[in-house]
Amino acid sequence: MDKVKVSQNVADALDYVTRNFSNKAIIDAHVRNPNGWDMDVNKALKGLDLDILIRALYNGYAVEGMAQEQLLEWFKFSIQKFNELKKS
């Protein structure tokens, strides 16, 4: 399974809650009150789609839109296309 792409704020909140609570406790809290994340360290989870939360907890997560990551992917793609054209 692929990692879920989340914002930096959501990743920071997930880092905090996973250090302090079990996945089961996090999911239970979110199911009972998805808008109940009121602390500064976890408020980015407020209203987060349950599917995204569960996938992030069990499959892992990565921060979306990281400039270096996007640049590296573009570079790899460009090199691959260049090599394909060179072979033609």
Number of C-alpha atoms within 10 A of each C-alpha: 7 10 15 18 16 18 15 15 15 22 19 16 19 22 14 13 16 13 9 11 11 12 16 11 13 17 17 12 14 21 12 9 12 16 15 15 18 11 11 8 16 19 16 20 24 16 13 15 11 14 9 15 22 17 15 19 20 12 13 14 20 16 16 14 13 11 9 9 12 12 12 11 12 12 12 12 12 12 12 12 12 11 11 10 9 8 7 5
